[in-house]
Amino acid sequence: MTVYQSPECATEGEFDTYPGKGTYVPCAPFVVRAVQIWSY
């Protein structure tokens, strides 16, 4: 899952992808305005 600061899922703002950096619990340092769920 990727959370975005931009409501259009733009990568110009802040964004974080989970799981990542050793964590499985999303805790974004910004207001999340869009979410993209990835399937494998």
C-alpha positions as CSV (number, residue, x, y, z in Angstrom):
1,M,0.0,0.0,0.0
2,T,1.2,3.5,-0.8
3,V,-0.1,6.6,1.0
4,Y,0.1,10.0,-0.6
5,Q,0.0,13.6,0.6
6,S,-1.5,14.5,-2.8
7,P,-5.2,13.7,-3.5
8,E,-4.2,12.7,-7.0
9,C,-1.5,10.1,-5.9
10,A,1.1,12.5,-7.3
11,T,4.7,11.8,-6.4
12,E,5.6,15.5,-6.2
13,G,4.3,15.6,-2.6
14,E,5.3,13.2,0.2
15,F,4.4,9.5,0.0
16,D,5.3,6.3,1.8
17,T,5.0,2.7,0.8
18,Y,4.2,0.0,3.4
19,P,5.5,-2.4,4.3
20,G,8.8,-0.6,4.2
21,K,11.7,0.5,6.4
22,G,11.1,-2.6,8.6
23,T,7.5,-1.6,9.6
24,Y,4.2,-3.2,8.8
25,V,2.1,-0.5,10.6
26,P,1.4,2.6,8.6
27,C,2.2,5.8,10.4
28,A,2.6,8.6,7.9
29,P,4.3,11.8,9.0
30,F,1.8,13.8,6.9
31,V,-2.0,14.0,6.3
32,V,-2.9,11.1,4.0
33,R,-5.2,12.2,1.2
34,A,-4.9,9.2,-1.2
35,V,-4.2,5.5,-0.9
36,Q,-3.1,3.0,-3.5
37,I,-3.3,-0.7,-2.8
38,W,-0.8,-2.9,-4.7
39,S,-1.5,-6.6,-5.4
40,Y,1.2,-9.1,-6.1
